[in-house]
Amino acid sequence: MSAQVIRFPTPPSPLAQRLEWFGTERSVLLAIWALYFALRVAVLMIDVAPTSDAEWYYIRAVSLAAGNGYLDNTGAPTAFWPPGWPIALSLVFSQFGASTVVLGLFNLVSAMLIGGLTLALGRRLFGSEAAARAGLLLLAIYPNAIGYVPLALTEVFYTMLLMAGCWAIVTRTNRWQLVGAGLIFGFATLVKAQTVVVIPLLFAIEWLRQRNIWQRFPRLFGEGLLVLGVAILTVLPWSVRNHAQLDHWVLISTNGGYTLLTGNHDTATGDYTPDALVVKHLMARPGLDEVSRDAEAKRLGLEWIEQNPGKFLALAPKKLMRLWLPDGEAEWAYQGGAPGYERFEAVYRAMRYANQAYYAVLMLAFAAAFFVMLMKRHRDGQRWIGWWLLPYGIALYPTLICVVFSGQSRFHYPVMPFVCITAGWLFVHLLNRRADRAG
């Protein structure tokens, strides 16, 4: 008589149970949101006045809210720097009054939307609730992301627009959503002119992530043109305004040539460091108006690149290091605009060092996740191209732009929610592997 062995399922390990609790329990998600919100409200308690770029944007927003138009410091119409952020801020100021308190609350709303989009994109890109929650948690405690909330800089508002545009395309089910994506990307382009580069990137991933790529190409090409066309139409009224008030066609802003030149001259260091001789050369020609001066700067920059291709290529690694190695630049705004900075300088500096270490962990995880995902998809028999590549595409576009212009750590701020999403997936994936082995 033979005995039949009855095998029972292996009980889940304690680690697997904790992961399931983290990914399913509603109280966990509420706790993450509470932490995310509380840290950003807490930083709003710091009094910090707008300085440098932030001061320019803030003054333009106040001027627009008062009905005086988009004017330079002399009171003349200008197209210097993209106007999207001051326009958005002026709409808020016109309703609630112009103050740094209103500014901070507006940024807080944008930051909360960034959190929601981080969670939603995490679920969509990686198909895991636990990974999405981990990404939101990583972003919740990221000091540099928190530090920007009281500042009158573009980064928080722009990041929200960028993520919303990506979400609209990734989740689209009809062409009206494509029109909405075009409007979002159009306004984002008014905040940062290089945003249009993201549109073909998104559709390239969508095109290559499934089979039958050539059969799908005409439809996706048409959808991409629709989004791009709506974005251009969104920008067009500003371009018409520039022609009417400046007597020149200026698509978005008149600082592109200046930015190009300050990143490409004989004493350039890879950062946005205007050389004194460069500034003197531009300012020494008072007969030039703003548009002509920017065109002259562009000519000089392109001429320098053409005459010094070796130096231009040698600057590329320096620009990339300026873009990706340092982090925590929000501290500079507090150093210049917070009255209590000197009293708490040691605290600010300690937070800066802690932030740099945290940033290094995020970026190492971001890099490692690329190879781990490739191996996982190969093992599972999936195409290697998928929406999981979106965070790396978003990281690629400021990288390419900084090689031509200049590198600043501030430029990678909009990429960081995507980095947190990817790092969150990696941590959960590795913990799941460990839980499976334990079980």
C-alpha positions in Angstrom: 0.0 0.0 0.0 1.5 3.3 -1.1 1.1 6.5 0.8 0.3 9.7 -1.0 2.1 12.7 0.2 -0.1 15.8 0.5 1.9 19.0 0.0 0.6 22.2 1.6 1.5 25.7 0.3 4.5 27.2 1.8 3.4 29.9 4.3 4.5 33.4 3.3 7.6 34.7 5.1 7.3 37.6 7.6 9.0 39.9 5.0 6.4 38.9 2.4 3.6 39.7 4.8 5.1 43.1 5.6 5.4 43.9 1.9 1.8 42.9 1.3 0.8 45.1 4.2 2.8 48.0 2.8 1.2 47.6 -0.6 -2.4 47.0 0.4 -3.1 48.6 3.8 -4.9 51.9 3.3 -3.5 53.3 6.6 0.0 53.0 5.1 -0.8 55.2 2.1 -2.5 57.7 4.4 0.6 57.8 6.6 2.8 58.4 3.6 0.5 61.3 2.4 0.5 62.8 5.9 4.3 62.8 6.0 4.5 64.2 2.5 2.1 67.0 3.4 3.5 67.8 6.8 7.1 68.2 5.7 6.1 70.6 2.9 3.8 72.6 5.2 6.6 72.8 7.8 9.1 74.3 5.3 6.5 77.1 4.6 7.1 78.3 8.1 10.5 79.6 7.0 10.5 83.2 5.9 12.5 83.4 2.7 12.4 86.4 0.3 12.8 85.9 -3.5 16.3 86.6 -4.7 18.1 86.3 -8.1 16.0 84.5 -10.6 13.2 84.0 -8.1 13.0 87.8 -7.6 12.7 88.4 -11.3 9.8 86.0 -11.7 8.1 87.3 -8.6 8.3 91.0 -9.7 7.0 90.0 -13.2 4.1 88.2 -11.6 3.2 91.2 -9.4 3.4 93.4 -12.5 1.1 91.2 -14.5 -1.4 90.9 -11.6 -1.5 94.7 -11.4 -2.3 94.9 -15.1 1.0 96.5 -16.1 2.1 93.8 -18.5 5.3 91.8 -18.8 8.0 94.5 -18.3 11.7 94.6 -17.6 13.3 96.5 -14.7 13.1 99.7 -16.7 9.4 99.4 -17.4 9.8 98.4 -21.0 8.0 95.4 -22.6 10.3 92.4 -22.6 10.5 88.8 -23.6 13.4 88.0 -21.3 13.1 84.5 -19.8 10.0 82.3 -20.5 6.8 83.9 -19.1 4.8 80.8 -18.2 5.6 80.8 -14.5 5.0 84.6 -13.9 1.7 84.3 -15.9 0.5 81.4 -13.7 1.6 83.1 -10.5 0.0 86.4 -11.5 -3.4 84.7 -12.0 -3.1 83.5 -8.4 -2.0 86.9 -7.1 -4.9 88.6 -8.9 -7.3 86.5 -6.9 -5.6 86.2 -3.5 -3.1 89.1 -3.4 0.6 89.2 -4.1 2.7 87.8 -1.2 5.2 85.1 -0.4 2.5 83.3 1.6 0.3 83.0 -1.4 3.3 81.9 -3.5 4.1 79.2 -1.0 0.5 77.9 -0.8 0.4 77.8 -4.6 3.6 75.8 -4.7 2.2 73.5 -2.0 -0.8 72.7 -4.2 1.5 72.0 -7.1 3.7 69.8 -4.8 0.6 67.8 -3.7 -0.3 67.2 -7.4 3.3 66.1 -8.0 2.8 63.5 -5.2 -0.5 62.3 -6.8 1.1 62.0 -10.2 4.1 60.2 -8.7 1.8 57.6 -7.2 -0.3 57.3 -10.4 2.7 57.0 -12.7 4.4 54.5 -10.4 1.3 52.3 -10.6 1.1 52.7 -14.4 4.8 52.3 -15.3 5.6 49.4 -13.1 2.3 47.8 -12.4 2.9 47.6 -8.6 1.0 49.4 -5.8 3.8 48.7 -3.4 6.4 50.2 -5.8 4.3 53.3 -6.4 3.9 53.8 -2.6 7.7 53.3 -2.1 8.3 56.0 -4.8 6.0 58.4 -3.1 7.6 57.8 0.2 11.1 58.4 -1.3 9.9 61.7 -2.7 8.1 62.6 0.5 11.4 62.7 2.5 13.6 64.1 -0.2 15.0 67.3 1.3 15.7 69.2 -1.9 12.2 68.6 -3.2 10.8 69.9 0.1 13.1 72.9 0.1 11.8 74.4 -3.1 8.2 74.7 -2.0 8.5 78.3 -0.5 10.7 79.5 -3.4 9.5 81.7 -6.4 11.4 79.5 -8.8 9.8 77.6 -11.7 10.8 74.1 -10.6 7.8 72.9 -8.5 5.1 74.3 -10.9 7.0 73.1 -14.0 7.5 69.5 -12.6 3.8 69.3 -12.0 3.1 70.3 -15.6 5.7 67.9 -17.0 4.3 64.9 -15.1 0.7 65.8 -16.0 1.6 65.9 -19.7 3.3 62.5 -19.4 0.3 61.1 -17.6 -2.1 62.4 -20.2 -0.3 60.7 -23.0 0.5 57.4 -21.2 -3.1 56.9 -20.1 -4.9 58.3 -23.1 -8.0 56.6 -24.4 -9.2 59.2 -26.9 -8.0 62.2 -28.9 -9.5 64.8 -26.5 -6.9 63.6 -24.0 -4.2 64.3 -26.7 -5.6 67.8 -27.0 -5.3 68.2 -23.3 -1.8 66.9 -23.3 -0.9 69.4 -26.0 -2.3 72.3 -23.9 -0.3 71.1 -20.9 2.9 70.7 -22.8 2.3 74.0 -24.5 2.1 75.9 -21.2 5.0 73.9 -19.9 6.9 75.1 -22.9 6.1 78.7 -21.9 7.8 77.8 -18.6 10.8 76.0 -20.0 11.2 76.3 -23.8 12.9 72.9 -24.2 9.8 71.0 -23.1 8.7 70.2 -26.7 11.6 67.6 -26.8 9.6 65.4 -24.5 6.7 64.9 -26.9 8.5 62.9 -29.6 10.3 61.0 -26.8 7.0 59.8 -25.3 5.6 58.7 -28.7 8.9 56.9 -29.5 8.5 54.8 -26.4 4.9 54.1 -27.2 5.8 53.2 -30.8 8.6 50.7 -30.0 7.1 49.1 -26.9 4.8 46.7 -28.8 5.2 44.6 -31.9 3.9 45.5 -35.4 5.7 48.8 -35.1 5.3 49.8 -38.8 1.6 49.1 -38.8 1.2 51.3 -35.8 3.5 54.1 -37.0 1.0 56.2 -39.0 -1.5 56.5 -36.2 1.1 57.3 -33.5 2.8 59.8 -35.9 -0.5 61.5 -36.4 -1.2 61.6 -32.6 2.3 63.0 -32.0 1.7 65.8 -34.5 -1.6 66.6 -32.9 0.0 67.0 -29.5 2.8 69.0 -30.9 0.5 71.2 -33.0 -1.7 72.0 -30.0 1.4 72.8 -28.0 2.6 75.2 -30.7 -0.8 76.9 -30.9 -0.7 77.4 -27.1 2.6 79.2 -27.4 1.6 81.2 -30.5 -0.3 84.0 -28.7 2.8 84.9 -26.7 4.9 84.9 -29.9 2.4 87.3 -31.5 2.5 89.5 -28.5 6.3 89.7 -28.7 6.2 90.7 -32.4 3.6 93.4 -31.6 5.5 94.9 -28.7 9.2 94.2 -29.7 8.9 94.5 -33.5 10.6 91.1 -33.8 9.4 87.5 -33.9 10.4 86.0 -30.6 9.0 82.5 -30.2 9.2 82.3 -26.4 12.1 84.3 -24.8 15.2 86.3 -25.5 17.6 84.6 -23.2 18.5 81.6 -25.3 21.5 83.2 -27.0 22.8 84.6 -23.7 22.5 81.2 -22.1 24.3 79.6 -25.0 27.2 82.1 -24.9 27.7 81.9 -21.1 28.1 78.2 -21.4 30.5 78.3 -24.3 33.4 80.8 -24.2 37.1 80.7 -23.5 36.8 80.7 -19.7 33.6 78.6 -19.4 33.6 76.0 -16.6 30.6 74.0 -17.6 28.2 75.8 -15.3 26.1 78.9 -16.0 28.9 81.3 -15.2 28.8 84.5 -17.2 32.3 85.7 -17.9 32.9 89.3 -17.1 34.3 89.9 -20.6 31.3 88.3 -22.2 28.9 90.5 -20.2 31.0 93.6 -21.0 31.0 92.8 -24.7 27.2 92.5 -24.8 26.5 95.5 -22.6 29.0 97.7 -24.3 26.7 98.1 -27.4 23.9 100.3 -26.1 22.5 100.6 -29.6 21.3 97.0 -29.5 17.8 96.3 -28.2 17.1 93.2 -26.1 16.3 91.0 -29.1 19.3 92.1 -31.1 21.6 91.6 -28.1 20.3 88.0 -27.6 20.8 87.3 -31.3 24.4 88.7 -31.0 25.0 86.4 -28.0 23.7 83.5 -30.0 26.0 84.4 -32.9 29.0 84.6 -30.7 28.2 81.3 -28.9 27.8 79.4 -32.2 30.9 81.1 -33.6 32.9 80.0 -30.6 31.7 76.4 -30.9 32.5 76.3 -34.6 36.0 77.7 -34.0 36.7 75.6 -30.9 35.2 72.2 -31.4 37.8 70.5 -29.2 37.1 72.9 -26.3 33.4 72.5 -26.8 33.7 68.7 -26.5 36.0 69.0 -23.5 33.4 71.1 -21.7 30.7 68.4 -22.1 31.9 66.2 -19.2 32.1 69.3 -16.9 28.6 70.3 -17.9 27.3 66.8 -17.2 29.0 66.7 -13.8 27.5 70.1 -13.0 24.1 68.8 -13.9 24.1 65.4 -12.1 26.7 65.3 -9.3 25.7 68.0 -6.9 22.2 68.4 -5.3 20.6 70.4 -2.6 20.9 73.8 -4.4 17.7 75.0 -2.7 19.9 76.0 0.2 21.3 78.9 -1.9 17.9 80.5 -1.9 17.7 80.4 1.9 21.3 81.6 2.2 20.4 84.7 0.2 16.8 85.2 1.3 16.1 83.8 4.7 16.8 86.3 7.5 17.6 83.5 10.0 20.1 81.7 7.8 23.2 82.8 9.7 21.7 81.8 13.1 20.9 78.3 11.8 23.7 77.9 9.2 25.0 74.7 10.8 21.5 73.2 10.5 21.1 74.2 6.9 24.6 72.9 6.0 23.9 69.6 7.8 20.7 69.2 5.9 22.6 69.9 2.7 25.1 67.1 3.4 22.3 64.7 4.4 20.5 65.6 1.2 23.6 64.9 -0.9 24.0 61.5 0.6 20.3 60.7 0.1 20.5 61.9 -3.5 23.5 59.7 -4.1 21.5 56.6 -3.0 18.6 57.6 -5.2 20.8 58.0 -8.3 22.7 54.7 -7.7 19.3 53.0 -7.4 18.1 54.7 -10.5 21.2 53.4 -12.4 21.0 49.9 -11.0 17.2 49.6 -11.7 17.9 50.0 -15.5 20.0 46.8 -15.6 17.8 44.9 -13.1 14.7 45.6 -15.2 16.5 44.6 -18.4 17.4 41.2 -16.9 13.9 40.8 -15.5 12.2 41.5 -18.8 14.6 39.1 -20.6 13.9 36.4 -18.1 10.1 36.9 -18.4 10.3 36.9 -22.2 9.1 40.5 -22.6 10.2 43.2 -25.0 12.9 45.3 -23.3 11.3 48.6 -24.4 8.3 49.6 -22.3 6.9 52.5 -20.4 9.4 51.8 -17.6 11.9 53.6 -19.8 10.0 56.9 -19.4 12.0 58.0 -16.3 15.2 57.5 -18.2 13.9 59.4 -21.2 13.0 62.3 -19.0 16.5 62.2 -17.5 18.0 62.2 -21.0 16.4 65.4 -22.3 18.0 67.8 -19.8 21.2 65.9 -20.2 21.4 66.5 -24.0 20.4 70.1 -23.6 23.0 70.9 -20.9 25.8 69.5 -23.2 25.0 72.4 -25.7 24.2 75.1 -23.2 25.4 74.7 -19.6 24.9 72.4 -16.6 23.2 73.4 -13.3 22.0 71.0 -10.7 18.7 72.9 -10.6 17.9 71.5 -14.1 17.6 67.9 -12.9 14.9 68.9 -10.3 11.9 67.8 -12.6 13.5 64.4 -13.1 13.7 63.5 -9.5 10.0 62.3 -9.0 10.7 59.9 -11.9 13.9 58.8 -10.2 12.0 58.2 -7.0 9.4 56.1 -8.8 12.1 53.9 -10.4 14.1 53.6 -7.1 10.9 52.6 -5.3 10.3 49.9 -7.8 13.9 48.6 -7.4 13.7 48.4 -3.6 10.3 46.6 -3.6 11.5 44.2 -6.4 14.7 43.3 -4.4 12.7 42.8 -1.2 10.2 40.6 -3.0 13.0 38.5 -4.3 14.4 38.2 -0.8 10.9 37.3 0.5 10.5 34.6 -2.1 13.8 33.0 -1.1 12.8 33.2 2.5 9.5 31.5 1.8 
